[in-house]
Amino acid sequence: MPGKKHIDITKLSRPIQQMPDFVEEALLENELMESYYQRPAYQQNDYIGWINRAKQKATKQKRLDQMLEELRRGGVYMKMDHPPSRQPS
């Protein structure tokens, strides 16, 4: 499937989350797939699990929008400072 890459999940302690089609489509549409895959495996997995745990469609969309904005902006992960992902100034 386009856009899918292998991530090293061998060190993850949480259950591995599969990326839903709507998340993949949003990443591709917003040209953020590379930014997503530059994040550590635990962050990729946490983002997907967090989005999928939402019960309501509106909440899933809100969480997806937050992830996309954080990837676009860089330097932030789940509203926390994340220096390794900062965009060059």
C-alpha positions as CSV (number, residue, x, y, z in Angstrom):
1,M,0.0,0.0,0.0
2,P,1.4,3.4,-0.9
3,G,2.9,5.4,2.0
4,K,3.3,2.4,4.3
5,K,6.8,1.8,5.7
6,H,8.1,-0.7,8.1
7,I,8.8,0.7,11.5
8,D,10.9,-1.0,14.2
9,I,8.3,-2.2,16.6
10,T,10.5,-4.7,18.5
11,K,11.0,-2.4,21.4
12,L,7.4,-1.2,21.8
13,S,5.7,-2.5,25.0
14,R,2.2,-1.4,24.0
15,P,0.0,-3.3,21.5
16,I,0.9,-2.4,17.9
17,Q,-1.7,-0.3,16.2
18,Q,-2.6,-0.6,12.5
19,M,-2.9,2.6,10.6
20,P,-6.5,3.1,9.5
21,D,-7.2,4.1,5.9
22,F,-8.6,7.5,6.9
23,V,-5.4,8.4,8.8
24,E,-3.2,7.3,5.9
25,E,-5.3,9.3,3.5
26,A,-5.0,12.4,5.7
27,L,-1.2,12.0,6.0
28,L,-0.9,11.7,2.2
29,E,-3.3,14.5,1.4
30,N,-1.5,16.8,3.7
31,E,2.0,15.6,2.6
32,L,2.9,14.7,6.1
33,M,3.6,11.0,5.7
34,E,7.4,11.6,5.8
35,S,7.1,13.7,8.9
36,Y,5.0,10.9,10.5
37,Y,7.6,8.3,9.7
38,Q,10.5,10.5,11.0
39,R,8.9,10.2,14.4
40,P,10.0,7.4,16.7
41,A,8.0,4.2,16.5
42,Y,6.4,4.7,19.9
43,Q,5.0,8.1,18.8
44,Q,3.6,6.6,15.6
45,N,2.0,3.8,17.5
46,D,0.7,6.2,20.3
47,Y,-0.9,8.6,17.8
48,I,-2.8,5.8,16.0
49,G,-3.9,4.2,19.2
50,W,-5.0,7.6,20.6
51,I,-7.0,8.4,17.5
52,N,-8.6,4.9,17.3
53,R,-9.7,4.9,21.0
54,A,-12.0,7.8,20.4
55,K,-15.6,6.6,20.3
56,Q,-17.2,9.4,18.3
57,K,-16.3,10.3,14.8
58,A,-15.9,14.0,15.7
59,T,-13.4,13.1,18.4
60,K,-11.4,10.9,16.0
61,Q,-11.3,13.9,13.6
62,K,-10.2,16.3,16.3
63,R,-7.4,14.0,17.4
64,L,-6.4,13.4,13.8
65,D,-6.3,17.2,13.2
66,Q,-4.1,17.6,16.3
67,M,-1.7,15.0,15.0
68,L,-1.5,16.6,11.6
69,E,-0.9,20.0,13.1
70,E,1.9,18.7,15.4
71,L,3.5,16.9,12.4
72,R,3.2,20.1,10.3
73,R,4.6,22.3,13.0
74,G,7.3,20.0,14.5
75,G,8.8,20.3,17.9
76,V,5.7,19.1,19.7
77,Y,4.2,15.7,20.5
78,M,0.8,15.3,22.2
79,K,1.0,19.0,23.2
80,M,4.4,18.5,24.8
81,D,7.8,19.9,23.8
82,H,9.6,17.5,21.4
83,P,12.9,19.1,20.4
84,P,14.1,16.3,18.0
85,S,11.2,17.0,15.7
86,R,11.6,20.7,15.5
87,Q,11.6,22.1,12.0
88,P,14.8,24.0,10.9
89,S,14.3,27.8,11.2
